[in-house]
Amino acid sequence: MLFPPASAPRRTTSFRLPSLILLTVLIPGACADDRSAAQPEHFAAEVRPLITRLCADCHSGDTPNGAVDLERVFSVNLEQSFDTWEAVAAQIAAGTMPPDDMPQPTAAEKQQVVHWLENIIASTAARPGILRPRRLAVNEYRNTLRSVFGFELEVNIMKAEQTISEPSMVVKLMPTDPPGRSGFKNDTHSNPLSVVAWDQYSYIADAAIERLLNGHDVQPLASLIGDSPDTPLSPEQSRTLLRRFLRRANRRPSPPGRVETAMQRVLAAPADDRTDAVAAELKTILMSPTFLYRGLLATGTRGQQQPVDSYELAERLSYFLWADMPDDRLMELADSDQLQDATVIGEQIDRMLSSPRARSLTDDFATQWLTLTEIEHVTDNVPKMVALKSQPEDFMHYLFTEDRPLTELIDSEVAFTSPHTAKIYGRDAAQLPRYRKQKGIEVEIVANHRIDLEHTTERGGILTMPGILAMNRGPIIRGTWMLERILGDELPEPPANVGQVPPSPAGQQLSFRERFEQHRSNKTCAVCHDRIDPLGFALARFDQNGGFRSGENVDTSGRLPTGETFQDMTELKSVLLTSRRETVVRNIVERTMSYALCRKLTIYDRPVTDELTARMLETDGTWRDLFVAIGCSLPFRETILSDSIVADQRKDVP
């Protein structure tokens, strides 16, 4: 069905247009008081004919524009089509669709579409997602393999201070994960297992097993069997190894009889071949779907909303905060079902955030959300590039692990810098320890140090970091990045014939901003540029490398579509932390929850994101508060099991 049942619990909501235009400002009178607008008969009689009249000419047939086919949208359920409906309502309300040369809706018709969708949202009760198995992302696989074996698989490389080389065998060999529908690489639901990936899994498994059983360092093997290994392994040592290895690999206790079945094959081999027989069993485990995928061993009742089992919950916590398998403490709490207690979840999140493994929140989550890998392309000077990229990385790690308010993303009195970026911070750079370059090295990578921003008032927060500015050169790219990454606004593709900003006419010396006013005179372009340009031009005092031009007369003023005005970046930050604070916090909540759940959010997550956003706003919530709130939330702690992933139906899976 396209609609929730009429009996669905009522809740208040704030329908968020991707264009950042408040609904009540854009369309006076739009509200969620009339539940009849959420009923199927209202859609059939009022909304569908209107959408068909306005949009069917372009969005139907064999080649619908934007790959949006209304007939398909009309035929699928709400969860599948909600993103499209949100976009339709936002485009119609904002006036970006239909195109200027097509019949336009009246203000009342705009209200009708948005009013209908807002009531659908207000009528929808929270529900967890269906548990769909997903393959470990490359970084998760690398970390999990390291935790199972107790060592990192590395390739032999020649290192130099002026270069960066990837030492991980896993990262070098495995195909790169594309972002999923959520925008994050841990959302691997639609990433198929290719022949190339399978071959690499096999090679990596052989290399890890060879090092474990025949390497010069016996400590990892001794740690697994709890004893000095015999040569060959004794039957009891083989049994202990398989039992502990299987528990680590499956992230839960071994199925009954699984270890003894494997031991029968090991003991059937001649004594001299016992190590090879154990190696074969270990490889079977490493190539099993239950190791390479998450969710295959989840227990529960088919088709029923229910709490996830304790081992699944341990995995969700560990892969969220560490991009790694649960450690011994999480497994102990899962064994005793103590992990189901919300207080225990909070305690474990505190413990996990204090671990070095929490760096993955920056390396995976923040890097992908804020597109920090783009900084790698701003300069060929590797130490300088590392300095620019590590600044936002160290800053985000500080926010995540030191219980800092969510809003410090926008403005903060703390920064991280090194000799390579010291000039940017003027007198504040005097807080850095004295740097002495190593003898014989011309340029080297130097770690950042935390400083307090006392004099560098133009900096503070993620938006004015030189690496962020350098990877987003020009006001349009900067404004688009801020709109999408910080405010959570999604922009349509620009028109194919958008063209370039024209040069100054002969005899005139127009600024880029003045010349751009001519470029954006097209009404269709102006709808998006009204949202982009004020944000981008607020950063006009920062040059293409992120330096600050203090002496120049630059127009950095702007007006947002919602009416707020500002004179410079400092005042824009103030706007983002006051009237636009809810938008910023909501985007943070939604991005973090989507990463934690490894999937794109749906309409059924909206009640939870609304509640968490309100809570974070009311309490001036910290990142730690948000992580705990997500870890205790309904979508994180509950699930619906489909028929194909119930453990009692997969007893044949090793």
Secondary structure, 3 states (H helix, E strand, C coil): CCCCCCCCCCCCCCCCCCCCCCHHHHCCCCCCCCHHHHCHHHHHHHHHHHHHHHHCCCCCCCCCHHHCCHHHHHHCCHHHHHHHHHHHHHHHHHCCCCCCCCCCCCHHHHHHHHHHHHHHHHCCCCCCCEECCEECCHHHHHHHHHHHHCCCCECCCCCCCCCCCCCEHHHHHCCCCCCCCCCCCCCCCCCCCCHHHHHHHHHHHHHHHHHHHHCCCCHHHHHHHCCCCCCCCCHHHHHHHHHHHHHHHHCCCCCCCHHHHHHHHHHHCCHHHHHHHHHHHHHHHHCCHHHHEECCCCCCCECCEEECCHHHHHHHHHHHHCCCCCCHHHHHHHHCCHHHCHHHHHHHHHHHHCCHHHHHHHHHHHHHHCCHHHHHHCCCCHHHHHHHHHHHHHHHHHHHHCCCEHHHHCCCCEEEECCCCHHHHHHHHHHCCCCCCCCCCCCCCCCCEEEECCCCCCCCCCCCCHHHHHHCCCHHHHHHHHHHHHCCCCCCCCCCCCCCCCCCCCCCCCCHHHHHHHHCCCHHHHHHHHHHHHHHHCCCCECCCCCECCCCCCCCCEECCCCCEECCHHHHHHHHCCCCHHHHHHHHHHHHHHHHHCCCCCHHHHHHHHHHHHHHHHHCCEHHHHHHHHHCCHHHHEEEECHHHCHHHCCCCC
